[in-house]
Amino acid sequence: MTQVPSSRQFETLREAAERTGLCTKTLRRRIAAGELTAYRAGPRVIRLNPDDVDHLLVQIPTISRTA
């Protein structure tokens, strides 16, 4: 069985979506694809670790322009 971090605050799909600007449907797709770990606390209750959600967001490298 997977060990759940004990001192971490979890968030709902809606909270994660609002915080990151992603759609809840996108988060559900990432969970289904195995790209995002989710924790179930009942038949309809899903919680996410905010750090896991943040790892979905990858910085896009840009070319720095000097004037």
N, CA, C and O of each residue as an XYZ file, in Angstrom:
268
protein
N       0.839     -1.189      0.000
C       0.000      0.000      0.000
C       0.879      1.246      0.000
O       1.935      1.262      0.633
N       0.454      2.277     -0.699
C       1.224      3.511     -0.823
C       1.146      4.330      0.460
O       0.075      4.478      1.049
N       2.274      4.850      0.881
C       2.334      5.691      2.077
C       1.884      7.103      1.732
O       2.400      7.708      0.792
N       0.931      7.629      2.481
C       0.419      8.974      2.264
C       1.169      9.942      3.168
O       1.295      9.680      4.364
N       1.670     11.054      2.635
C       2.357     12.042      3.485
C       1.436     12.508      4.604
O       0.285     12.865      4.351
N       1.932     12.509      5.844
C       1.061     12.786      6.976
C       0.928     14.261      7.327
O      -0.127     14.671      7.811
N       1.945     15.064      7.105
C       1.896     16.455      7.546
C       1.512     17.410      6.425
O       1.688     18.620      6.571
N       1.000     16.910      5.324
C       0.688     17.743      4.166
C      -0.788     18.034      4.093
O      -1.611     17.164      4.381
N      -1.131     19.235      3.715
C      -2.518     19.611      3.469
C      -2.872     19.233      2.041
O      -2.146     19.577      1.108
N      -3.958     18.543      1.867
C      -4.401     18.142      0.542
C      -5.449     19.121      0.039
O      -6.015     19.894      0.813
N      -5.702     19.079     -1.261
C      -6.701     19.956     -1.851
C      -7.627     19.148     -2.750
O      -7.278     18.065     -3.219
N      -8.803     19.695     -2.976
C      -9.770     19.053     -3.854
C      -9.391     19.315     -5.304
O      -8.528     20.144     -5.595
N     -10.043     18.604     -6.199
C      -9.823     18.853     -7.621
C     -10.159     20.294     -7.970
O      -9.421     20.947     -8.709
N     -11.257     20.785     -7.446
C     -11.682     22.163     -7.737
C     -10.662     23.171     -7.223
O     -10.322     24.124     -7.925
N     -10.169     22.966     -5.998
C      -9.174     23.880     -5.440
C      -7.895     23.876     -6.271
O      -7.320     24.932     -6.535
N      -7.448     22.684     -6.686
C      -6.239     22.582     -7.511
C      -6.450     23.260     -8.858
O      -5.553     23.932     -9.366
N      -7.640     23.084     -9.436
C      -7.944     23.696    -10.729
C      -7.948     25.218    -10.621
O      -7.374     25.902    -11.469
N      -8.584     25.744     -9.600
C      -8.636     27.203     -9.420
C      -7.250     27.779     -9.161
O      -6.920     28.850     -9.671
N      -6.440     27.082     -8.377
C      -5.112     27.576     -8.022
C      -4.173     27.591     -9.218
O      -3.344     28.492     -9.342
N      -4.294     26.603    -10.099
C      -3.361     26.489    -11.218
C      -3.904     27.007    -12.540
O      -3.148     27.195    -13.493
N      -5.215     27.239    -12.605
C      -5.813     27.677    -13.856
C      -6.087     26.521    -14.811
O      -6.389     26.743    -15.984
N      -5.985     25.301    -14.321
C      -6.293     24.128    -15.131
C      -7.755     23.742    -14.925
O      -8.381     24.151    -13.947
N      -8.284     22.966    -15.835
C      -9.650     22.468    -15.743
C      -9.661     21.194    -14.892
O      -8.697     20.428    -14.920
N     -10.733     20.959    -14.143
C     -10.832     19.730    -13.351
C     -10.798     18.504    -14.260
O     -10.293     17.450    -13.874
N     -11.335     18.648    -15.461
C     -11.316     17.548    -16.418
C      -9.879     17.203    -16.818
O      -9.545     16.030    -16.980
N      -9.042     18.211    -16.974
C      -7.631     17.992    -17.285
C      -6.946     17.247    -16.148
O      -6.171     16.321    -16.384
N      -7.232     17.652    -14.913
C      -6.642     16.981    -13.753
C      -7.094     15.524    -13.688
O      -6.292     14.640    -13.386
N      -8.363     15.270    -13.967
C      -8.870     13.888    -13.976
C      -8.184     13.062    -15.062
O      -7.874     11.890    -14.847
N      -7.947     13.668    -16.226
C      -7.242     12.958    -17.303
C      -5.812     12.610    -16.879
O      -5.330     11.511    -17.154
N      -5.151     13.531    -16.222
C      -3.787     13.286    -15.762
C      -3.745     12.175    -14.710
O      -2.814     11.370    -14.688
N      -4.759     12.136    -13.837
C      -4.856     11.063    -12.843
C      -5.042      9.721    -13.552
O      -4.368      8.744    -13.225
N      -5.953      9.678    -14.517
C      -6.240      8.442    -15.249
C      -5.016      7.960    -16.033
O      -4.806      6.757    -16.181
N      -4.218      8.896    -16.531
C      -3.029      8.546    -17.303
C      -1.854      8.145    -16.411
O      -0.824      7.688    -16.907
N      -2.008      8.316    -15.106
C      -0.929      7.975    -14.180
C       0.107      9.072    -14.035
O       1.172      8.840    -13.464
N      -0.184     10.262    -14.538
C       0.749     11.383    -14.467
C       0.594     12.190    -13.186
O       1.461     12.995    -12.846
N      -0.502     11.976    -12.480
C      -0.789     12.712    -11.247
C      -1.323     11.731    -10.212
O      -2.266     10.988    -10.481
N      -0.719     11.730     -9.034
C      -1.161     10.850     -7.961
C      -2.329     11.491     -7.233
O      -2.283     12.664     -6.863
N      -3.374     10.703     -7.035
C      -4.547     11.175     -6.299
C      -4.799     10.226     -5.138
O      -4.397      9.063     -5.173
N      -5.462     10.729     -4.122
C      -5.770      9.949     -2.935
C      -7.279      9.925     -2.751
O      -7.942     10.962     -2.791
N      -7.806      8.732     -2.552
C      -9.241      8.577     -2.373
C      -9.529      8.439     -0.880
O      -8.886      7.657     -0.180
N     -10.506      9.214     -0.405
C     -10.891      9.181      1.004
C     -12.345      8.751      1.139
O     -13.002      9.079      2.127
N     -12.839      8.034      0.173
C     -14.221      7.578      0.143
C     -14.594      7.323     -1.300
O     -13.788      7.564     -2.199
N     -15.800      6.840     -1.539
C     -16.168      6.497     -2.911
C     -16.199      7.691     -3.868
O     -16.009      7.520     -5.072
N     -16.435      8.890     -3.350
C     -16.517     10.063     -4.228
C     -15.559     11.184     -3.840
O     -15.613     12.274     -4.410
N     -14.695     10.925     -2.885
C     -13.815     11.975     -2.374
C     -12.396     11.755     -2.884
O     -11.767     10.743     -2.574
N     -11.898     12.706     -3.667
C     -10.543     12.647     -4.203
C      -9.770     13.860     -3.701
O     -10.266     14.986     -3.737
N      -8.557     13.619     -3.236
C      -7.701     14.705     -2.779
C      -6.359     14.618     -3.493
O      -5.902     13.539     -3.872
N      -5.742     15.778     -3.666
C      -4.458     15.881     -4.358
C      -3.442     16.566     -3.467
O      -3.779     17.436     -2.664
N      -2.205     16.165     -3.623
C      -1.112     16.839     -2.949
C      -0.736     18.038     -3.828
O      -0.398     17.849     -4.997
N      -0.785     19.251     -3.303
C      -0.468     20.435     -4.117
C       0.908     20.368     -4.785
O       1.080     20.881     -5.891
N       1.877     19.747     -4.132
C       3.205     19.631     -4.734
C       3.161     18.774     -6.004
O       3.840     19.076     -6.985
N       2.356     17.701     -5.977
C       2.213     16.849     -7.160
C       1.566     17.619     -8.309
O       1.961     17.477     -9.466
N       0.565     18.436     -7.974
C      -0.105     19.236     -8.998
C       0.865     20.254     -9.575
O       0.889     20.474    -10.786
N       1.660     20.873     -8.725
C       2.630     21.875     -9.180
C       3.659     21.283    -10.137
O       4.158     21.984    -11.017
N       3.981     20.001     -9.975
C       4.964     19.359    -10.854
C       4.428     19.152    -12.267
O       5.198     18.854    -13.181
N       3.125     19.305    -12.456
C       2.568     19.230    -13.807
C       2.952     20.461    -14.619
O       3.050     20.401    -15.845
N       3.166     21.564    -13.935
C       3.491     22.827    -14.599
C       4.990     22.900    -14.828
O       5.773     22.890    -13.877
N       5.385     22.973    -16.083
C       6.787     22.992    -16.457
C       7.098     24.341    -17.102
O       6.374     24.802    -17.985
N       8.163     24.955    -16.657
C       8.563     26.246    -17.208
C       9.025     26.086    -18.647
O       9.760     25.156    -18.978
N       8.591     26.993    -19.485
C       8.984     26.991    -20.883
C      10.218     27.877    -21.022
O      10.184     29.052    -20.657
N      11.303     27.320    -21.547
C      12.508     28.144    -21.701
C      12.300     29.218    -22.757
O      11.702     28.965    -23.803
N      12.787     30.395    -22.486
C      12.685     31.505    -23.435
C      14.070     32.068    -23.692
O      14.993     31.914    -22.892
N      14.179     32.715    -24.816
C      15.444     33.374    -25.151
C      15.430     34.753    -24.535
O      14.497     35.526    -24.746
N      16.440     35.056    -23.790
C      16.494     36.371    -23.163
C      17.055     37.366    -24.172
O      18.072     37.121    -24.821
N      16.381     38.463    -24.279
C      16.814     39.505    -25.220
C      17.492     40.625    -24.457
O      16.991     41.091    -23.434
N      18.619     41.044    -24.959
C      19.306     42.190    -24.358
C      19.246     43.350    -25.340
O      19.487     43.186    -26.536
N      18.926     44.503    -24.824
C      18.778     45.684    -25.692
C      20.083     46.373    -25.935
O      20.128     47.380    -26.642
